[in-house]
Amino acid sequence: MEEVLLVTAVDDEWRVRAERAQAVALFRYQLVREAADPALSSRQRGRLVRELAGREHPGPFGKPIRVSRQSLDRWILAWRRGGFDALLPAPRQVTARTPVEVLDMAAALKRENPDRTAAQVVRILRTHLGWAPSESTVLRLFTRLELTGPAAAHRSVFGRFEATHPNDLWTGDALHGPVVAGRKTYLFAFIDDHSRAVMGHRFGYAEDTVRLAAALRPALASRGVPATAYVDNGSAFVDRWLLRACAVLGIKLTHSTPGRPEGRGKIERLFETVRAQFLVEITGTNQPGRHHVTSLGELNRLFTAWLETVYHRTPHSETGQPPIQRWQAGGPFPLPTPPALREAFLWSEQRMVKKTATVSLHGNVYQVETDLVGRRVELVFDPFDLSTIEVRLHGKPMGLAIPHRIGRHAHPKARPETPPDPCPPPSGIAYLPLIDAAHQAELAATVNYAALLETTSQPPATSMAAP
């Protein structure tokens, strides 16, 4: 039992390390993304890097930090050479010298009283055991187990009134839609800040990551890649998948500050127009004066028709131009390559390879190379197809995971869009009347009710002779 607990603890520690490495890489990417723009001159880049190095930034774990110019230059060079994977910190190869029991005791002391500092925990351990690990060791333990409270960091507000060019900035949000086929719908949409044109859109039955991807992926494939995406803090927009997709495609992802939605007025104005001009004309039930929508596909088809023929062609009240015309004036826009787009929309999870050279993912078991036993690997996959899993080690491809036991073919979040028909068509067969008719036929065949009635209606015969 103790060995099982120890293995679990080690596995949890590796998972925390992998997640922290991803957080560090995303922090580095968001910090250097603008400075790494190849369109900048050396003087412009130097000025921007000096400005970044001269102020504090909210670190990947909440604590304000400063980054030297040398580090910024190194990260920019690494991103140019190897992309997002090159920003991952190198894994530490250290051997634990402090007994696990002592570390567990230190963590327990911190959990039972979160106000205890690392120095205080060291004092308690030294008093109880006669010795204790260093304060820095205990502090690293608390940080790894996320037992230290994050410092409140000041976040800058995205206060730009209007983007200078099309595809400089896309703003994304979700709108609650009508009930269709007995289920609530949600509209994910991305609007170009400069032109007010809608770049991507889709109604779905859930306000989740999969439905967000269904709206964003076609937009990127047909409209190009924006320099910045500005979104709120809804669960779909803070999902690790969106961070990964933006990092792969080189999009700077910015979230609005909770409670301070500055800069979101344009998409809110779009949603008001959608309510007033589109949603007012449709309904999920039979109502006079409205079109009855019977399926999600019909809803998306009607919305696309309204968007392309009405909204995009009507001059906007602020710009004085039709949104699609103003957007097209800034083209042409480079489109992402199919391999890059596919890579951006893959999901990934970290797993430890077992002694049997297998890994588990959502109930499925896969066989991997025996050289990977005992190592932490990244599983990259399409959420709608768990039969094909790519294995990577520190960003390097290690072949495909061979399905050993498959019980689930799609990610739990990848729920189907089309619900089962709540009202199947009637068969025209009335079961109980059929039973009643059969019963009456059976009774008529065994008992002659007419004969019984005739017998009981006649007077009885007499045996007395006439005088």
Beta strands, then each sheet from edge to edge (+ up, - down):
strand 1: 57-58
strand 2: 64-65
strand 3: 169-180
strand 4: 183-192
strand 5: 198-204
strand 6: 228-231
strand 7: 252-255
strand 8: 282-283
strand 9: 291-292
strand 10: 347-352
strand 11: 358-361
strand 12: 364-367
strand 13: 376-382
strand 14: 385-393
strand 15: 396-405
sheet 1: 1+ 2-
sheet 2: 5+ 4- 3+ 6+ 7+
sheet 3: 8+ 9+
sheet 4: 10+ 13- 14+ 15- 12+ 11-
end
